Amino acid sequence: MNTSKPPRRSFEPQQKITAVLSIWSERRTSAQLCQEMDISPALLGQWQKLALEGMLRALDPRQRDPLPLVNQRLSKLIEKKLTGSKGKLEKRLRAIQKSKAVTTTS
């Protein structure tokens, strides 16, 4: 009887970026993407949270390190999402900022 677990899968950063952007650009739903990649919704949520945190860090004016420029297509996508009618990205951004504010004041 073999009780060993299958090896843990790992995803390349490019795969994660593509997954998150496909959700944000509304090309796929979260459920579709999770089924296609055979991942949990919680993992996809983690990737989205990390992507937002990375963008906040990259766009923070107090950041001292020079960062690469955001490509034009990504900038347009971010702007569209921030001004979009659904406001999913804006809600997530506010939630992250709120959680960061709580942790820094504690």
C-alpha positions in Angstrom: 0.0 0.0 0.0 1.5 3.3 -1.2 0.6 6.2 1.2 3.1 8.7 -0.2 1.7 12.0 -1.5 2.1 13.0 -5.1 4.9 15.6 -5.6 3.8 19.2 -4.9 3.3 21.2 -8.1 4.9 24.5 -8.6 4.0 27.3 -11.0 6.4 29.6 -12.7 5.9 33.3 -12.0 4.8 33.8 -15.7 2.0 31.3 -15.2 0.8 33.1 -12.1 0.9 36.5 -13.8 -1.0 35.1 -16.8 -3.6 33.6 -14.5 -4.1 36.7 -12.5 -4.3 39.0 -15.5 -6.8 36.7 -17.2 -9.1 37.1 -14.2 -8.5 40.9 -14.0 -9.1 41.4 -17.7 -12.3 39.3 -17.4 -11.2 36.8 -20.1 -12.0 34.0 -17.6 -13.9 33.6 -14.4 -12.1 32.5 -11.3 -14.0 29.2 -11.4 -13.0 28.5 -15.0 -9.3 29.3 -14.3 -9.2 27.1 -11.1 -10.7 24.2 -13.1 -8.3 24.7 -16.0 -5.2 24.9 -13.8 -6.5 22.4 -11.2 -5.9 24.8 -8.4 -8.0 25.9 -5.4 -9.8 29.3 -5.3 -7.8 30.1 -2.2 -4.5 29.7 -4.1 -5.8 31.9 -6.9 -6.8 34.5 -4.3 -3.3 34.4 -2.8 -1.8 35.1 -6.2 -4.1 38.0 -6.7 -3.3 39.4 -3.3 0.4 39.1 -3.9 0.1 40.8 -7.3 -1.8 43.7 -5.8 0.8 44.0 -2.9 3.6 43.9 -5.5 1.9 46.7 -7.5 1.5 48.8 -4.3 5.1 48.3 -3.4 6.2 49.1 -7.0 4.1 52.3 -7.1 4.9 53.5 -3.6 6.7 56.9 -3.9 8.7 56.2 -0.8 10.3 53.2 -2.6 14.0 53.9 -2.9 15.0 51.2 -5.4 14.6 52.0 -9.1 11.9 49.7 -10.5 11.3 48.6 -14.1 8.6 50.6 -15.9 5.2 49.0 -16.2 4.4 48.2 -19.8 1.8 50.2 -21.6 -0.7 47.4 -22.0 -0.6 46.5 -18.2 -1.0 50.2 -17.3 -4.1 50.5 -19.5 -5.5 47.3 -17.9 -4.9 48.6 -14.4 -6.5 51.9 -15.2 -9.5 50.2 -16.8 -9.9 48.0 -13.7 -9.6 50.9 -11.3 -12.2 52.9 -13.1 -14.4 50.0 -14.2 -18.0 49.7 -13.1 -17.5 46.4 -11.2 -14.7 47.8 -9.1 -13.3 44.3 -8.1 -9.7 45.5 -8.2 -10.5 48.7 -6.4 -12.2 46.7 -3.6 -9.3 44.4 -3.3 -6.9 47.4 -3.2 -8.8 49.1 -0.4 -8.9 45.8 1.6 -5.2 45.4 1.3 -4.5 49.0 2.2 -6.9 48.7 5.2 -5.1 45.5 6.4 -1.7 47.2 5.9 -2.9 50.2 7.9 -4.2 47.9 10.7 -0.9 46.0 10.9 1.3 49.2 10.9 -0.8 50.8 13.7 -0.7 47.7 15.9 
